[in-house]
Every structure is written in C-alpha cells, then in structure tokens.
Amino acid sequence: MLIPLEQILVTHNEIRNKDSVENLLLHTNNGIVLSESIVCKDDMCAKIILVPIEKDKYLLHDGHHRVRAIHLSGRTHLDPLEYRFENIPISIYNEINFEAKWVTPFDIYTEVRKKDFLAFKKRVFDIYTYSEKEARAFIYAHADEYKEPRRANTIADVR
C-alpha cells in the first residue's frame, strides 16, 4: 500500500543530520525506492517504521532522514518496500522505560523530540546506574533539553 507523506506525523521539528538527507537524495532523485538493500549502514538495514495512530494517520517512529529525502525528491508517498508498521501503544511515547532505553517521554500531539538528544540520554543513564529515582527526577526536571512544542506536523514542515 502506498502511504501518502501527508498522512505521516513526524516526531521532530528539525533533521539532525542534513548530510545524511543529501546522501539519500542521490538515490531518491534517481527514482530509486529506499528499500533495505539501498539503506544499509553499520550492518543495519532497516525499513522506515510507522505506527498507526488513527485511520489513515501514522506516527513516524524511525526514518525521518529517509522520509525527508523522499519528500525533497518530489515523491508524495512511501512505497511498501520502504516501510513497515509497528503496533506501539501511543501511551508508550509519554512514559519512561529504562529497559527499552526510552527516557524522553513526550506528548505526540503537542510536542516533539529535539533533533539531538543523545547527550541527554547519556546523562540520564549515567544517573540511572546509581539511582532510578534520581534519573526519573532528572528527566522531568530537564524536559526542555530533549523536547519542545510541536511546530512540524508532516515531513514538509521539518527543517
């Protein structure tokens, strides 16, 4: 099934690595579908992950760089070879789960994660090594370091 890009809700306002998008554009501008055989990096070949959130609406869980390149190439949809669905409960995005390394809770409808929150995650796990309670408190006290109000809804809005 072709998925129109306008039906995909993004989880970032900005792209972290614009060079990655430029490299992917070399493929998408030539009309190549970004299948797993094209997008392999560090022994990781992955499809874009979409989470169904309502009828004809999907959350972009993973693949912002690839979807941005597809959009910039002029394509208006994802090809079935490029994505897979994952049934993740929406409530998970607003929870902390140390075992799953999910420590950046946010409301998918009103907030997004900042483009680079890896240093924040490292600090959280450094704290977590000696106190889960303190790590949780740190996450909530420093939420502005990893999330911000939503400005982008679709990939066309992402900068």
Stockholm file with secondary structure:
# STOCKHOLM 1.0

chainA/1-159         MLIPLEQILVTHNEIRNKDSVENLLLHTNNGIVLSESIVCKDDMCAKIILVPIEKDKYLLHDGHHRVRAIHLSGRTHLDPLEYRFENIPISIYNEINFEAKWVTPFDIYTEVRKKDFLAFKKRVFDIYTYSEKEARAFIYAHADEYKEPRRANTIADVR
#=GR chainA/1-159 SS CCEEGGGEECSBSSCSCHHHHHHHHHHHTTTCCCCTTTCEETTEECCEEEEEEETTEEEEEECHHHHHHHHHTTCCEECTTTEEECCCCGGGGGSCBTTTTBCCCCCTTTEEECSCCHHHHHHHHHHHTTCHHHHHHHHHHTGGGTEEECCCSSGGGCC
#=GC SS_cons         CCEEGGGEECSBSSCSCHHHHHHHHHHHTTTCCCCTTTCEETTEECCEEEEEEETTEEEEEECHHHHHHHHHTTCCEECTTTEEECCCCGGGGGSCBTTTTBCCCCCTTTEEECSCCHHHHHHHHHHHTTCHHHHHHHHHHTGGGTEEECCCSSGGGCC
//
